């Protein structure tokens, strides 16, 4: 339940000025701004912070970044039984799978043919696939495709391997890093509040376990991203508590390159009907944009904030670029998890660039570290030379 929050103009002004100056908002100040400002004002405030963190270039133009990669799910077998997930299968399910090397290589060949540079590699918590299996996969991929960046193994997957093998998280991470793992996606964070996790994902890594994986990864010199899936059983204050945990770990480690908030998609999920009844519907566009703007204000120590077209569509994503976001996310050549919940917004790489331009920005292709990447030669349709048009969709990583 939402509780009343005072909207005294002086308090709103002071909190707004604090955010503009780069101050770390308190949870109370963040809740005040989230509930007390109208959407245009909150969005403009977040945009001012975004422009301070990422000002126009020497040419006076403001850039919005995106990356071309592929989501590769080595297995859909998972034993965590998360009620919000429509992708996973039990080990004995008729459509459970573990991809063969031949299938995986074919997907990577296709990625490179279409100008992609990164694999987002994550999947289910398989009860029999251990660290050695993934390490061998990474070594094989790096031997065959040394130019491909491996962005893989979300914190809950690492925690699962640690428990499965009764090994420290740091040892698992070190083995995977030596085999070729280069960065870790922020999947499985959902809401980093134990009350929420006990409802939606009681078998998955706890809040502290998720954060510890990222802490240990940072100590090994690694980088990763942070996500937040909202719009289910969490409160406004719990969203801010999630951001607080991300901000504190970032202050400690500087491990995160970006924050990616996205909305829960209830269709075809076990908890969907129940949660929709509780909320009265899934998160609205307005709710998404307010949360996106608040993330930019609250997480000023995280360099980038990503706008999402997979759950809200291209037009809302465009609006998000004027309300705090500086990144358009991943133009993925394959996506299976969110689309399993019936949420699909297919597009093409030229369409991504067109939407960025139409929103008043300059598109800039990037890598995981947010370094500019040269756009490959394209035909008149904007596709890599001599390649078929690539249809892509986005998922948050």
C-alpha positions, 0 to 999 in steps of 0.5 A: 500500500502507498502511504501518504508522502508530504509534497511541501514545495520547499522539500521538493525544491531542496531534493531537486536541487540536491539531485541536480548538484550530484548529491546522494538522495536519501530514500525519503527524498527519492520517494518524495520526488517520485510521488511529489513531482509530475512526470514532466518535471521528474523527467526533465530533472533526470534529463538534466542529470543525464546531460551533466553526466554525459554532455554533448560532444565537441560537435554539440550533439548528444549521443545515445548508445546501443550494442549489437549482440545475441542472447544465447541460452545454453539450457532452459532447464532450471530448478528454481521454479520462479513464478514470474518466468515463462521460459524455464523447464523442469529437468524431465520436461519434454521440451527441456534442452541443452544446446549442442556445440554445433547449434551454439557455433551456428548461432555465433556464426550468424551473430558475426555475419550480422555485425554483432560483437557480444554474446549474452550467455545465460540460462537456467539453473541446471542440476547437472551442468557444473562450472567445468562444463561452462568453462569448457564452453567458454574456452571453445568459444574463445578459441574459435571466436576470439573477437566475441565478448562473452557477457554471461552467467548472472549472479544467481547462476554463479550462486547455483554453481557455488552451492552445487559444487560446495565451492566459494563463489570467488573460485567459481568466478576465477575459473570462469574468468580464466576460461574466457568470461569477460563481464557479468549481466545483472539478471536475476536481481529482480528486486533486491529485497528479501520480502519480495524475493520470498514471494516471487523467487524463494529458491533463487539467490538471496539479495546478499548472495546476488550482491556478493557475486558482483562484489567478488567479481569486482575484486577479480577486476571484472565489470557487470550490469545491474537490473531491476524487474518491477511491477509485481509485488514490490512497493515504491519504497522497495524499488528505492531500497533495491536502488540503494543496495546497488548504489552502496555496492557501486560506491564500494566497487565501481563494478556496474557499467549500467542500470537497466530497469524493466517491467514484469511481463505476467502473460504465461507465467505461473504468478501472472494471474495472481499478481495482476489481480493484486496490482489491478494490471501490469505496470503502466507506461507512466509508471515505467517512465517515473521509475526510469527517471528516478533511477537516473536521479538516485544512481548517479554513481552508475554511469549509464541508464538504459531505456527498454523497448522490449517491455514498453515499445519503441515510442516509450523507449524514445521518451525515456531518452529524454527522461534520464536514459542515455542508452537504447540497450541491446539490439539482440539477434535472438531473445527467448526469455521475455518473449516466452511471456508474450512480450515481443517488439521486433525491429531492425538495427536501422530502425533502432538508429532511426528511432534514436535520430527521430528522438533528437539524438545521434546513435552510437554503436558501443561495446560492453564497456561503453566504448565506441564501436565502428559501424560496419559497412552496410547496404542501402537498407542499413544491413551489413554488406552481403548479409540478409536483413537481421530482425532483432529484439531487445532484452535487458542484460 
